[in-house]
Amino acid sequence: MAQAPLLQLSDISLTFGGEPVFANLSLIVQPGDRVALVGRNGSGKSTLMKVMAGLVEPDTGARVVPAGTSVGYMEQEPDLTGFETLGEYAAQGLGPAEMYLVEAAGEGLGFDPDRPVATASGGERRRAALARLMAQDPDVMLLDEPTNHLDIAAIQWLEAELKRTRKAFVLISHDRRFLEELTRATLWIDRGAVRRQEQGFKAFEDWRDKIWAEEDEARHKLDRKIKAEAKWAVEGISARRTRNQGRVRALKALRQERSSMIRRQGTAAMELASAPVSGKKVIEAEGLTKTFGDKTIVKNFSLTVQRGDRVAFVGPNGTGKTTLIRMLTGEIEPDAGRVKLGTNLEIALFDQTRSQLDPEMSLWESLTGDKEMRVSGKADQVLVRGQPKHVVGYLKEFLFDERQARAKVGSLSGGEKARLLLAKLMARESNLLVMDEPTNDLDVETLDLLQDLLGEYDGTVLIVSHDRDFLDRIATTTVAMEGNGQAVVYAGGWSDYRAQRAETAGAAPAEKAAKPAKEAREAPKPKPQQAGLSFTEKHRLEELPGVIARLEAEIGKLEELLADPELFTREPVKFRKATEALTERQDKLSAAEEEWLELEEKAEAAG
């Protein structure tokens, strides 16, 4: 017997400012559901979630939650009014015996329950709201962008907790990997309608593209039919005194059907233009050390950035990623060490705090008031990569309509603010992009476009992000900030960094002994004493099993990567590098195995 839904919306209609957000919308959340709620920025995802939470009353329709069912909601901008500390807010509704739940969530998410609300940052407030929801453990969890302002360690903690829970949840997130790991169904908001597919986010894009292709085909057939009927109507005037009024009415109906079709919102017409080419060596940093009070940001850190590099900076919040980038670009001085910047640099900055946006300005003023975009004597034009453009026309390229041009920046959603900041950044030519958390709040389509643009960009990119999938697609080098001044440079993106870090840890004696057989063939154990071998040979014989195991693990990971049939088409450079690395490691493995056999035979012969 089927279980009753935990939450149901029936024939919901909602209008804001004269514009319909939803019409005749229905959906259900069932026990055990793990649902991705997706859609373009501005499509109404957060509004729909507030309707689901009972915080926004629809114009028509019904919201039904069975008696005894609890629904919890984590919003993007939580209201902490009336609470002294973050912990007090997070513990609301819990008994003394349940306080450990807040402490556990606080530890996993990295927030201080004793932090006064008055001094807490936006990110700390969001983590407190998330800890509150996790501690309450409702029957249905509604999470609106829970990964924003979380570092990767906290995201992975949350991911593990949601995997473990048996409660139903609905997620809005820009983090592709987070959605892929957690969801089993997808709700897609598109032009005021909601579709549901009983597959997780991994299948979303194929599903979306199939629906869009079917729409395009239907529209094309309707256009051809209208054209044929219109031709008949015109030519029939000369052939007949009286026309078939039924066909004329049918033509009118076809035209009404065509005009009622809601056009899909296109992708932003974003473009990056490179300034004149910079020098080959963009940044050379040697022996950097920086401390604030008793906190060490980096100690004796060195890095060389070449033209065309995409360098990612990862690590827990508060480890100093932004500070390190500011040192590397010459904005702040290190306590020790030196930074030498290359020649002919033109730097463009995407700031995660969005301090370049004044919430009291209109979008129009935000662009025309930018001294680097101002066109002398033209109040309605902006300079875009050296060419004047009408401000409204440029805003339309970033999916803003004419009515929004005079709206205040403060009224925009998070995704719209990110697009406006990208519009300001992409108006200028650059050859060094500094992007601090650019992926927050952007929808999947805009993220994909940004990824493509960064891939094609002729200049150099320094990027801070907690989006693992985005880093894997973009980064050629990863700087991991591991606390206590430790900043370590790894080749590749997030997954490459994790694999190399695991291999380094796996080379430690304690971990070598515990290595599972399935990850590496068990190498023969050397005898406790090997007579006849020199000291160096004895040491090498003891060392080789670990070397062999490490190479086998690397080969396994590379073979797994190259098993992706679309890798060559999608990322040809990564495919080439992985192929070369696989050949190199296979050669090293053969040489190591041969060396071990020779040394073992020599030891046995001497024994």
Disulfide bonds with the S-S distance in Angstrom:
none
